[in-house]
Amino acid sequence: MKEIWTITKRELKSFFDSLSAYIIITVFLGFTGFFTWLYGSDIFFIGQATLQPFFSIAYWTLFFFIPAITMKMIAEEKKSGTLELLLTKPVSDFQVVAGKFGAALLLVIIAFALSLPYYFTIWAIGPIDHGAVWLGYFGMILMSMTLISIGIFASSITNNQIIAFLLSLFIGVFFLIIFNVLASNFTGTLGMFFSYLSLSTHYESISRGVIDSKDVIYFLSITSLCLFLAKSILSKRNIVE
Amino acid sequence: MSILVENLTKKYGTQRAVDNISFEVKTGEIVGFLGPNGAGKTTTMKIITCFLAPSDGDVKVNGLSIHEHQDEIKKKIGYLPESNPLYEDMPVLEYLEYAAELHGVPKSKIPNQIMKMVRVTGLDAEKHKIIGELSKGYKQRVGLAQAMIHDPEILILDEPTTGLDPNQIVEIRKLIRELGREKTVILSTHILSEVEATSDRILIINNGKIVADGTAANLRKQAQGQEMLKVQISDAENSDVIFNGLKSIETIAMIDPVPDVENTFIINSKDDSSSKRNIFNLCVQNNWLLTELTPLETKLEDIFRELTTN
């Protein structure tokens, strides 16, 4: 556990030592803020004190913004050779993956915390459903965990950051769009199956303020599957044929 | 802390990078791995440091097998990989702290340990800089410092002096020598004078196999077998007279005149015998002047070339 935290700390610090953390947070807040307050179906257009527009925009922002955080995490260490250095220290492959996952999640949570002023301002404008807001944040965290694990998996299979970025977008597209489209094209069991696979089904029900253990299990199982795959890819060097 | 390598094999596809090698490194020994590029030095080191699993065979560090006790072994080893990878965006001190924490150095001891390493590796003037800004030599020192931060009993250094200038090379070698007094050190290189300057023992590896094992002096002796002398004699009528005189000495197996230099010969003695006294006596009898009598040593380069080219 201590090792995981040591790795998380370093990763997080390297985000803030470079410009990347600031750029990513600014873009996230700017983008979500713009669509929440100023443009499209913003809250003045809806005429309700709700964070719903914020959550649906965050859904798309995270889709782009998380691969940008995770793309370098393992790919860069592979390329520069520091991965060898890291794995010859007394840490396990899983601790490396978990440490990096933790750092990305903390960065995302920091960005979410900085979006809390949106919540307080809307609260000041009118009566707001607090439960729905907190559940919405909870849903965003669950979805971020899923996207981060996909991103780390993509980063673990290549030593090229661009490929890692595109690959995690590509996998993300399936969960965010394609399964949803397929679900509406099929009926019966197959339709249900795709609907269950689609991330948007689960995210929307949480951000509407309805929590179901089925949704939580969905997010957590994809997360653990991807982290397990990433760990297995790191451990692949030890497979003896 | 001893290292025992038993029948180690590592295959990459059909190629055997390391082919059934066995050797032992005793506590406090400095062993130099010598071999051409691609001989299997780095692969062997990667296996000892638990980064790669061997296809076959075992490595025991202080009796613990790398198949079972990876974490304990990793704690005892300090490793400097071949290309000295570092986090270029981190300041030196922070990086050393990170390495110390990962190695599980107790928090209270970390500052002391860092200062000690900074002093030992001569990083004092550069310690606040970001690693990426350092020159290659200083980066190498950072690599050494992180390898030793937890005061490991075993140091594994893969080409520790590549890219350093001659002064730095001398310093790093001195450092390795000093460390080797208390620690078990394995270092690899393809610079021959380096192993001679630093190591107690030399292992020459070629095509994944150990082709020679011993001290530099031992290897020389093995390769040489017989005494070799360079002799120059003057005051004789001509070189043929000297040649004939030398030929009459029993212990001499072969006489080879050195081209372009008058009255100079390379002499090979017969196995297990020395011709020095006989040559001297010959000169005294004929009233010649012995101007040169030098024992010739086989150069390590020659041994290396002989063993690693087929």
Interface residues (C-beta under 8 A of the other chain):
Chain A: K2 E3 T6 I7 R10 K13 S14 D17 S18 S80 G81 T82 E84 L85 L86 L87 T88 K89 P90 V91 S92 R237 N238 I239 V240 E241
Chain B: K11 K46 T49 C50 F51 L52 A53 P54 S55 D56 D71 K74 K75 I77 Y79 P81 S83 P85 L86 Y87 E88 D89 M90 E94 Y98 A99 E101 L102 H103 G104 Q146
